[in-house]
Structures are given as structure tokens and as C-alpha cells.
């Protein structure tokens, strides 16, 4: 009886404390996921922007890692924000059954496990929850203070993840009367002014994030599997047992206030937006996370009126807890590899680093076509590493950081996929991952050289002339005049249906590049059958057959 009374009196303190402590235990005992290690490397190079994301996640990791030099330090501030997010979301409930709210949160495995990960989604959830809290104040009192506060939070959302723009646009669509008030425009202008440093970073770096997210990342052809994967992923992320019920409840609820109407617009709009995106390419399941504030609030409001659905949720809750506890144990325990874990990012990392370190010894390590492995190597070994992105992969922030220039002319150990001919120093991890390496006595690559402003002129059915601008780091210009670096040539990588089919050499080597910014014109003899192709410009490296990716893609039809 005393225990029951204690729980009823201090249920909030217990709920949020247990939530926070479980996250900390999980974070301390779980190795970094791939992207977490990558964002940790972000934090070593403070900037107003990065290739994949704005800078908030890097700031949070840098601050947390300054407190604890381990996995918990990487994650501690995202844990604090993800816990605070739930407290703010609870405050958004206009009619409240707090134990139903706890049950909804407990039914969402993503909120329980994903909330401890040092990824942009956790701080984004916090700032979106804060946005709706301030939006509720703003529509009732458009004071100067509320105007500036909501503008500040909009900027913070943008500094966290670009998906935030959907929240702002859909909220505006839910309440068109906002546009009658000057305070709305003042908040947007203030947010834009605060966001200007990031926009400037994008400008001086050739808008890489815009190019990648809008034109490269999701480029592809329609396949029904992408659509089915999207639908199935959303149901599972909403809750492995009762996600379907929460989705039905949230979509069925009719809003009774402006705030609930904004939440409904963002919920429906984000799901529709990414469903349409799945029709043209692969979408990641977590991209809909900005809608989860609406999912929690609206499903709660609907379930208040449905005793049958509430009972189903409560009955299923122990099964969700069992699944979550099992998942936590698997992530924290050094278990044998399991065939049913499709992509195991949280085991074998330290063993992999040990294997690489034993081969690289005191030489710098270069990893081919992966940003994950060099990031984890850096974190767990304490030695810097470099990722060489070739034409079979994609660009990332290793194309921008000041790492590559320190490796040129030095002996380096390069790691890639094992093969018998080149990367033949092989080792196999317990999970079956086959890795290979090779010592390169005189390493060089020029992946930081950026090729922009591409214009194509088809001379005839087999020949094209390509003009472009090379943006070259000053420190590379001296290398371009020395052997063997001056032999690096400009190539055309030819793709058909997203598959690389051939390389075509040009009449130009890097020796022809004399200035940091230079206009160039080269010709290529295609010799390909009539069809639609995609092309990228690349520069050869010290690795035969592995060219650095130096440009975005462009299309051309040969006929």
C-alpha cells in the first residue's frame, strides 16, 4: 500500500528518472553505431555546417565528450534532450491521462532505444516539441518576446536537421490566418538571420548538402519494394507491437484546437511527403520522426475516448517491454553473431579496430568507400583516419576535412573489400565481414578537389566535350607539378541504371591545373551503345582502378 501510494504521488519523477537512467546504462554499455562515430568526427572539426547535416549534433557530442571520454559522453546530451522532449510533449496534451501517456511512450520501441543515440533525430524531436509549445503561446499572444522565441527555435530546428522545414511549412498551412500578422514574418526573418552562417557555409562549399539530399541521395527508379519497406518500417517504428493502433488513433483523431490542428497537418503531411518520396527511391524509416510529436499527442487524445483501444494498448505493453529489454541486452552484450541481425553496428567494432591497428602499425589508415569504418577506427584507436570516396560510392564530409593533404607522399595502409590480387592482406571478423588491406609506399589522392559548373556539348554520337571549373586547395598545386602525382588524370565515370560500366580517360592531367580556380575543357570518346547514361568526373589515385569522386552527377542521352 505504501509503495502504491509512493508511485501515485511521485509517478512523474519515477517515469522520467527511470527513462533517463535506462538510457544512460544503455549508452555506457553499447558500442557506437556507424553514424554516431561519424558525428563524433564532426565534433573534431567545428564548423557551421557539414556535408550531411547542420552542426547541432556535433556541438552536443563535443560538449558531452568533454565530460566523459567514452560512449556515454558522446550520447549524454542527446539523452537529456530526448528525455526533456517527453516532458514537453506531455505538456502539449490539452486533456490528459498521464498513465496513458506513459503507456504510449512505452509502446514505442524507437523512443526507448533510439532516444539514447547521438544522432540528429533526438535533438530535432526536442526542438520540434519546443516549437509546438511556443507555437501554442504565439497564436494566443503575439508579443515581441514570443515572436523572437519562436524564431529562435525555428533556427535551432534548421540547425539540427533539414527536415524541420516541413514542420514550419505544414504548420503555416494549418493556420493561414498567421500570414495576416507581421509577427509571423518577423519570426521567419529572425530565424533566417540566425541561420545565415550555415547558408554562407553552404555557399562557399558549393551547396553540397542541397545537391546531395535533393538530387543524389534519393535518385533512383520506382520499385514496389521501396514502398512496402516504407510502409512496414513506419508501422514498426511507431511500435513493434501496437504501432498500427497508434497510427490509426492519431490519423482518426479530429483536432479541437489550433495546436492540435498543426500537429495533425504535420503528421499527415510528413507521411504523405515521404510516401511519395518512396515512389522514386529508397527512403530511410527515421525520416518521418518529425511527425512523432503529433503521433504521440493525437493518438493519446483519441485513445481517451476509446476504452477498447486503451485496453488493447495496456494488454500489449508487457510484450513491448519484453522486446525492448531483449533488444537492450543484445546491444550491450558481446553475443555471438546472429543471422537475423541484418546490420550489426554495435558489435565487433573494437575487434575490427584491433585487427586494423595491428596491420597499419604506425602508418596512417585509409578506408575505401566507407565513412563508418574510419570514424570508428578513429574513435576506438585514437588515431586519425581518412575515407577515400570513389566513383562507386558517394561524397561525404571526408571530402572536406583537412585530412587527405596530410597523407599525400607518405606510406599508408589502405583497407577495402578483400580480393586476392590487390587488397590481399585479408582478415575475417566473427560476423563474416571480409576485409583486406595493402601497404602503399607513396599514397596520393585528390578527392578534396571539387569539380563544379559542368557543361556538356555532344560533338557527335561518340564524342562529348565537357567544360568545368576546378576548385583546388592551394596545398595541392605544388603536388600537381611533381612526379608521380602529376600523372593523375581526369576521367569520366559512366553509369547506366545506377551501375558503373566504364571509365574514360581524358586528355588532361592535374599537371594542367595551375590555379586554385580554373576553367577547363576536355573531350571524351564515349564508345557506348545508344541509351540514357549518368556521368561523374573523377581523378585517378595511387590505387589502380579506384578513382576519387570529384563531382556531382550529370545525365546525357547517347543517340
C-alpha positions in Angstrom: 0.0 0.0 0.0 2.8 2.4 0.9 4.6 1.5 -2.4 1.4 2.2 -4.4 0.9 5.5 -2.7 4.5 6.5 -3.3 4.2 5.6 -7.0 0.9 7.5 -7.4 2.4 10.6 -5.7 5.8 10.6 -7.5 4.9 8.9 -10.8 6.3 11.7 -12.9 9.6 11.7 -11.1 9.8 7.9 -11.3 8.9 7.8 -15.0 11.4 10.4 -16.2 14.1 9.2 -13.8 13.8 5.6 -14.9 13.7 6.7 -18.6 16.9 8.7 -18.2 18.8 6.1 -16.1 18.0 3.3 -18.5 19.2 5.4 -21.4 22.5 6.1 -19.6 23.1 2.5 -18.8 22.4 1.5 -22.4 24.6 4.3 -23.7 27.5 3.4 -21.5 27.5 -0.3 -22.4 26.7 -0.1 -26.1 29.4 0.5 -28.7 28.8 3.4 -31.1 26.6 3.0 -34.1 28.1 3.9 -37.5 26.6 7.4 -37.8 27.4 8.2 -34.2 31.1 7.6 -34.8 30.9 9.8 -37.9 29.2 12.6 -36.0 31.9 12.3 -33.3 34.4 13.0 -36.0 32.2 16.0 -36.9 32.9 17.3 -33.4 36.6 17.4 -34.0 36.1 19.9 -36.9 33.8 22.6 -35.6 32.0 24.3 -38.5 28.8 26.0 -39.4 27.8 23.0 -41.5 28.7 19.6 -42.7 28.1 17.6 -45.9 25.2 15.6 -44.5 23.7 17.7 -41.7 23.8 21.1 -39.9 26.0 21.4 -36.8 23.9 20.9 -33.7 24.7 17.2 -33.3 28.4 18.0 -33.5 28.1 20.6 -30.8 26.2 18.3 -28.5 28.7 15.5 -28.9 31.7 17.8 -28.4 30.2 19.1 -25.1 29.3 15.7 -23.8 32.6 14.1 -24.8 34.4 16.9 -22.9 32.7 15.4 -19.7 33.0 11.7 -20.4 35.6 10.3 -22.8 33.5 7.3 -23.8 30.3 6.2 -25.5 28.2 7.8 -22.7 30.0 11.1 -23.3 29.1 11.0 -27.0 25.4 10.4 -26.1 24.7 12.1 -22.8 23.3 15.4 -24.1 21.1 13.7 -26.6 19.8 11.5 -23.8 19.0 14.7 -21.7 17.2 16.2 -24.7 15.2 13.1 -25.6 14.0 12.8 -22.0 13.1 16.5 -21.9 11.2 16.0 -25.2 8.8 13.7 -23.5 8.2 16.2 -20.7 7.4 19.0 -23.2 5.2 16.6 -25.3 3.2 15.8 -22.1 2.6 19.5 -21.6 1.1 19.7 -25.0 -1.8 17.4 -24.0 -4.9 19.5 -23.6 -6.8 16.7 -22.0 -4.5 14.3 -20.1 -4.4 10.8 -18.7 -0.7 10.7 -17.7 -0.6 6.9 -17.3 -2.0 6.6 -20.9 0.8 8.9 -22.0 3.4 6.7 -20.2 1.9 3.6 -21.9 2.1 5.2 -25.4 5.8 6.2 -24.8 6.4 2.7 -23.6 4.8 1.2 -26.7 7.3 3.0 -29.0 10.5 1.0 -29.1 12.1 3.7 -31.1 11.6 6.3 -28.3 13.0 3.9 -25.8 16.1 2.7 -27.6 16.6 5.4 -30.3 16.4 8.1 -27.7 19.9 7.3 -26.4 21.6 7.5 -29.8 23.8 10.5 -30.7 22.0 11.3 -34.0 20.2 14.5 -35.1 16.8 12.9 -34.6 16.9 13.2 -30.8 17.7 17.0 -30.6 15.3 17.5 -33.6 12.5 15.9 -31.5 13.3 18.2 -28.6 13.3 21.4 -30.7 10.1 20.4 -32.6 8.3 19.7 -29.2 9.6 23.1 -28.0 8.4 24.7 -31.3 4.8 23.4 -30.7 4.9 24.5 -27.1 5.9 28.1 -28.2 3.5 28.0 -31.2 0.7 27.5 -28.7 1.8 30.6 -26.8 2.4 32.5 -30.0 -1.0 32.2 -31.5 -2.6 33.4 -28.3 -0.1 36.2 -27.6 2.0 37.6 -30.5 4.2 39.6 -28.2 7.7 40.6 -29.3 9.2 38.1 -26.8 7.1 35.2 -28.2 7.9 36.3 -31.7 11.6 36.2 -31.0 11.4 32.9 -29.1 9.6 31.0 -31.9 12.0 32.5 -34.4 15.0 31.2 -32.3 13.5 27.7 -32.1 12.8 27.6 -35.8 16.5 28.4 -36.4 17.6 25.7 -33.9 15.4 23.2 -35.7 17.1 24.1 -39.0 20.5 23.9 -37.4 19.6 20.3 -36.3 18.2 18.7 -39.5 16.8 20.0 -42.8 13.5 18.0 -42.3 12.5 20.8 -39.9 11.4 22.9 -42.9 8.4 20.5 -43.3 7.3 21.3 -39.7 7.3 25.1 -40.4 5.6 24.9 -43.8 2.9 22.4 -42.7 2.2 24.4 -39.5 1.7 27.5 -41.7 -0.7 25.6 -43.9 -2.7 24.5 -40.9 -3.4 28.1 -39.9 -3.4 30.5 -42.9 -4.5 33.4 -40.7 -0.9 33.5 -39.4 0.1 35.3 -42.6 -2.2 38.3 -41.7 0.2 39.2 -38.9 3.5 40.9 -39.2 4.8 38.9 -36.2 4.8 35.8 -38.4 7.1 37.4 -40.9 9.2 38.9 -38.2 9.7 35.4 -36.6 10.7 34.0 -40.0 13.1 36.8 -40.8 14.7 36.4 -37.4 15.1 32.7 -37.9 16.6 33.3 -41.3 19.1 35.8 -39.9 20.2 33.3 -37.3 20.5 30.6 -39.9 22.7 32.8 -42.3 26.1 31.4 -41.1 25.0 27.9 -42.2 23.8 29.2 -45.5 27.1 31.0 -46.1 28.9 27.8 -45.3 26.8 26.1 -47.9 27.5 28.8 -50.4 31.3 28.8 -50.1 31.3 25.0 -50.4 29.1 24.8 -53.5 25.9 23.8 -51.7 26.9 20.2 -51.2 24.1 19.3 -48.8 21.4 20.6 -51.2 22.9 18.7 -54.1 23.2 15.5 -52.1 19.8 15.4 -50.4 17.7 16.7 -53.3 19.4 15.2 -56.3 21.7 12.4 -55.4 20.7 10.6 -52.2 17.2 9.6 -53.3 17.7 9.3 -57.0 16.5 6.0 -58.4 13.7 4.2 -60.1 10.3 3.1 -58.9 10.2 -0.3 -57.2 7.3 -1.6 -55.1 9.8 -2.9 -52.5 10.7 0.7 -51.6 7.1 1.5 -51.0 6.4 -1.7 -49.0 9.6 -1.1 -47.0 8.5 2.4 -46.2 5.0 1.3 -45.0 6.3 -1.6 -43.0 9.1 0.5 -41.5 6.6 3.2 -40.3 4.4 0.6 -38.5 7.4 -1.0 -36.8 8.9 2.4 -35.7 5.6 3.6 -34.3 5.6 0.5 -32.2 6.7 -3.1 -32.8 3.5 -4.5 -31.3 0.9 -1.7 -31.2 2.3 0.8 -33.8 -0.6 0.1 -36.1 -3.0 1.1 -33.3 -1.2 4.4 -32.6 -1.2 5.3 -36.2 -4.9 4.5 -36.6 -5.7 6.5 -33.5 -3.6 9.5 -34.5 -5.0 9.7 -38.0 -8.6 9.2 -36.8 -8.5 12.0 -34.2 -10.2 15.3 -35.1 -8.3 18.3 -33.8 -10.1 20.7 -31.4 -7.5 23.5 -31.2 -5.0 25.3 -33.5 -2.2 23.4 -31.9 -3.7 20.0 -32.4 -4.6 21.1 -36.0 -0.9 22.0 -36.6 0.1 18.6 -35.2 -2.4 16.8 -37.4 -1.2 18.7 -40.5 2.5 17.8 -39.8 1.6 14.2 -39.1 -0.3 13.6 -42.3 1.9 15.9 -44.4 5.2 14.3 -43.4 3.8 10.7 -44.0 2.5 11.7 -47.4 5.7 13.5 -48.4 7.9 10.6 -47.6 5.5 8.1 -49.1 5.7 10.0 -52.4 9.5 10.0 -52.0 9.4 6.2 -51.7 7.9 6.1 -55.2 11.1 7.4 -56.7 13.8 5.9 -54.5 14.7 4.4 -51.1 13.6 6.3 -48.0 15.0 5.8 -44.5 12.4 4.9 -41.9 13.6 7.5 -39.5 12.9 10.4 -41.9 9.3 10.6 -40.5 10.5 11.2 -36.9 9.5 14.9 -37.1 5.9 13.6 -37.1 6.2 11.7 -33.9 5.1 14.6 -31.6 1.9 14.6 -33.5 1.7 10.8 -33.3 2.0 10.7 -29.5 -0.3 13.7 -28.8 -3.1 12.8 -31.3 -3.1 9.1 -30.5 -3.4 10.0 -26.8 -6.3 12.3 -27.4 -8.1 9.7 -29.5 -7.5 6.8 -27.0 -9.0 8.9 -24.2 -12.3 8.3 -26.0 -11.8 4.6 -26.8 -11.8 2.3 -23.8 -11.4 -0.8 -26.1 -8.3 0.6 -27.8 -6.8 1.7 -24.4 -7.3 -1.8 -23.0 -5.6 -3.3 -26.1 -2.6 -0.9 -25.6 -2.3 -1.8 -21.9 -2.5 -5.5 -22.5 0.2 -5.4 -25.2 2.5 -3.2 -23.2 4.4 -6.1 -21.4 5.2 -7.7 -24.7 6.7 -4.4 -26.0 8.8 -4.2 -22.7 10.0 -7.7 -23.3 11.1 -6.9 -26.8 12.8 -3.7 -25.8 14.6 -5.4 -22.9 15.7 -8.2 -25.2 17.0 -5.6 -27.7 18.8 -3.7 -24.9 20.6 -6.9 -23.7 21.6 -7.9 -27.2 23.1 -4.5 -27.9 25.0 -4.4 -24.6 26.2 -8.0 -24.5 29.1 -9.4 -26.6 27.0 -12.2 -28.0 27.9 -14.5 -31.0 26.9 -13.1 -34.4 23.2 -13.7 -35.2 22.0 -14.3 -38.7 18.8 -12.4 -38.0 20.6 -9.1 -37.2 20.7 -7.6 -40.7 23.3 -5.0 -40.0 25.2 -5.3 -36.7 26.7 -1.9 -36.0 27.1 -2.3 -32.2 29.3 -5.4 -32.0 32.8 -6.3 -33.3 33.9 -2.6 -33.6 36.8 -2.9 -31.1 37.9 -6.2 -32.6 37.9 -4.7 -36.1 39.9 -1.7 -34.9 42.4 -4.0 -33.2 42.8 -6.0 -36.5 43.4 -2.8 -38.5 45.8 -1.3 -36.0 47.9 -4.4 -35.9 48.4 -4.1 -39.7 48.7 -0.3 -40.0 51.1 -0.1 -37.0 52.4 3.5 -37.0 51.2 4.3 -40.6 48.1 6.3 -41.3 45.0 4.3 -42.2 42.9 4.9 -45.3 39.5 3.3 -45.8 37.9 2.8 -49.2 34.3 3.7 -49.8 33.1 4.0 -46.2 32.7 6.8 -43.8 31.7 4.5 -41.0 34.9 2.4 -40.6 37.4 5.3 -40.5 35.2 7.1 -37.9 35.0 4.0 -35.7 38.8 3.4 -36.1 39.4 7.0 -35.1 37.2 6.7 -32.0 38.4 3.4 -30.7 42.1 3.6 -31.7 42.7 7.3 -31.0 44.5 7.6 -34.4 43.1 9.7 -37.2 41.9 8.0 -40.4 40.8 9.0 -43.9 38.0 7.8 -46.1 38.7 7.8 -49.9 35.3 8.0 -51.7 35.4 6.6 -55.2 33.0 6.6 -58.1 31.2 3.5 -56.8 30.3 5.3 -53.5 29.3 8.9 -52.6 30.9 12.0 -51.3 30.7 12.8 -47.6 32.5 15.1 -45.1 35.8 13.3 -45.6 35.9 15.2 -48.9 36.1 18.5 -46.9 38.1 17.9 -43.7 41.8 18.7 -43.7 43.0 15.1 -43.6 43.9 13.9 -47.1 46.6 16.5 -47.7 48.5 15.2 -44.6 48.6 11.7 -46.1 50.0 12.5 -49.6 53.5 11.3 -50.1 53.5 9.1 -47.0 53.3 5.4 -46.6 49.7 4.5 -45.7 47.8 1.3 -45.1 44.7 1.2 -47.3 41.7 -1.0 -46.4 39.0 -2.2 -48.7 37.0 -5.3 -49.6 39.2 -8.3 -49.6 40.3 -9.6 -53.0 43.1 -12.0 -54.0 45.0 -9.5 -56.2 45.2 -6.1 -54.6 43.7 -5.9 -51.1 45.0 -9.4 -50.4 46.1 -8.9 -46.7 42.8 -10.3 -45.5 41.1 -11.0 -42.3 37.6 -12.1 -41.4 35.6 -11.0 -38.4 33.2 -13.2 -36.4 30.3 -11.7 -38.3 31.7 -12.9 -41.6 32.8 -9.4 -42.8 35.7 -9.9 -45.2 38.3 -7.2 -45.1 41.5 -6.7 -46.9 44.4 -4.2 -47.0 47.6 -3.2 -48.7 50.6 -1.1 -47.8 51.0 1.8 -50.2 54.5 3.2 -50.1 53.7 6.6 -51.7 50.0 7.4 -51.1 48.1 10.1 -53.0 44.6 11.0 -53.9 42.9 14.4 -54.6 39.3 13.9 -53.5 39.2 17.4 -52.0 39.5 18.9 -55.5 35.9 19.9 -56.4 34.7 20.0 -60.0 31.7 22.4 -60.5 29.9 24.2 -63.2 29.8 21.2 -65.6 28.6 21.9 -69.1 28.4 19.2 -71.7 28.4 19.6 -75.5 27.8 16.4 -77.5 30.0 16.7 -80.6 28.7 13.5 -82.3 27.2 10.1 -81.3 30.5 9.0 -79.8 32.3 12.2 -78.6 31.5 14.8 -76.0 33.2 18.0 -74.9 32.9 18.8 -71.2 33.8 22.2 -69.6 34.0 22.6 -65.9 35.6 24.6 -63.1 38.2 23.0 -60.8 38.2 24.3 -57.2 41.6 23.2 -55.9 43.0 23.5 -52.4 46.2 25.6 -52.6 48.3 22.9 -51.0 47.6 20.6 -53.9 49.0 22.8 -56.6 52.6 22.0 -55.6 51.9 18.3 -55.8 50.5 18.7 -59.3 54.0 19.7 -60.5 55.7 16.6 -59.0 56.1 13.1 -60.1 54.2 10.7 -59.7 51.3 13.0 -58.6 51.3 14.9 -61.8 50.2 11.8 -63.7 46.8 11.8 -62.0 44.3 12.2 -64.8 40.7 13.4 -65.2 38.3 10.6 -66.0 34.7 10.3 -67.0 32.8 7.6 -65.0 29.9 6.3 -67.0 26.8 4.8 -65.3 23.8 3.0 -66.6 20.8 2.4 -64.3 23.0 3.4 -61.3 25.7 0.9 -62.2 29.3 1.9 -63.2 30.0 0.4 -66.6 33.3 2.1 -67.6 35.9 4.8 -67.1 37.0 7.0 -70.0 40.3 8.9 -69.8 40.7 12.4 -71.0 43.5 14.4 -72.5 44.0 16.2 -69.2 46.2 15.5 -66.1 46.3 17.5 -62.9 49.6 19.0 -64.2 47.4 21.2 -66.4 45.8 22.7 -63.3 47.7 25.9 -62.4 45.3 27.9 -60.3 43.0 27.3 -57.3 40.1 28.1 -59.5 40.4 27.3 -63.2 38.2 26.9 -66.1 38.9 23.7 -68.1 37.6 21.9 -71.2 38.2 18.3 -72.0 36.9 15.8 -74.5 35.9 12.1 -74.1 35.4 9.4 -76.7 32.3 7.6 -75.3 32.0 4.4 -77.4 28.8 3.3 -75.7 25.5 2.0 -77.2 22.7 4.4 -77.6 20.9 4.8 -74.3 20.5 7.1 -71.3 23.6 7.5 -69.1 24.7 9.3 -66.0 28.3 10.6 -65.7 30.6 11.9 -63.0 34.1 13.3 -63.2 36.8 11.6 -61.3 40.6 11.8 -60.8 42.9 8.8 -60.7 44.7 7.9 -57.5 47.7 5.7 -56.4 45.2 2.8 -56.3 44.7 1.2 -59.7 41.1 1.2 -60.7 40.0 3.3 -57.7 39.3 6.9 -58.8 38.3 9.6 -56.4 34.8 11.0 -56.8 35.2 14.8 -57.5 31.8 15.9 -58.9 28.1 15.5 -58.8 26.4 13.5 -61.5 25.0 14.8 -64.8 23.0 13.0 -67.4 23.3 12.6 -71.2 21.5 10.6 -73.8 23.6 9.0 -76.5 21.8 8.5 -79.8 
